[in-house]
Amino acid sequence: MTVQELVQRWADAERREDSAAIADLLADDFVGVGPLGFILTREQWLDRFRGGLHHTAFDVTEPQVRGYGDAAVVVATQTQQTTWQGRDSSGRFRITMVAVRPADRWLVAGVHLSPVAAPPPQ
């Protein structure tokens, strides 16, 4: 599996809200940084759907991969239609993903989300 394929598999599993599939793609020491700066451990990331996260749409587009041997950094755009405990959490985010290859396959070691601001008025 390539890093590009890892990104796509992760996005597909997120879209399906498939915690088991996501778990298979995350490194044991995974850390997620949400769009408001909160930090989630691997276990907390996997528990989001039970805690009230629901996607009606989820896409990762325009991934740009920079490889560094057994590590890679991916910068992409994540667009989601999502609710958290019934509140709208939809948006467009810049995602930075760190992928590592500790053995024979790529895993997601970290994800950092930042809201994409509307362009300034002309």
GIVENVEN-V272184 format. One record per residue. N is the residue number from 1. PHI is phi in whole degrees, -180 to 180 (NA if undefined). Layout:
n/phi
N/PHI
N/PHI
This chain:
n/phi
1/NA
2/-87
3/-62
4/-58
5/-67
6/-59
7/-59
8/-67
9/-64
10/-63
11/-62
12/-63
13/-67
14/-61
15/-58
16/-83
17/58
18/-100
19/-60
20/-65
21/-67
22/-65
23/-56
24/-69
25/-102
26/-97
27/-67
28/-59
29/-104
30/-51
31/-134
32/-113
33/-113
34/-76
35/-68
36/-108
37/93
38/-72
39/-114
40/-121
41/-75
42/-56
43/-63
44/-65
45/-61
46/-71
47/-88
48/-59
49/-70
50/-68
51/-83
52/122
53/-84
54/-143
55/-99
56/-103
57/-154
58/-159
59/-138
60/-118
61/-127
62/55
63/-68
64/-114
65/-106
66/-119
67/-95
68/-137
69/72
70/-93
71/-139
72/-151
73/-117
74/-118
75/-117
76/-149
77/-113
78/-112
79/-120
80/-142
81/-112
82/-143
83/-123
84/-123
85/51
86/86
87/-98
88/-64
89/-127
90/-69
91/166
92/-121
93/-130
94/-90
95/-115
96/-115
97/-118
98/-106
99/-114
100/-131
101/-126
102/-73
103/-140
104/-102
105/-150
106/-79
107/-133
108/-87
109/-95
110/-165
111/-137
112/-132
113/-111
114/-135
115/-62
116/-91
117/-74
118/-64
119/-63
120/-65
121/-61
122/-84
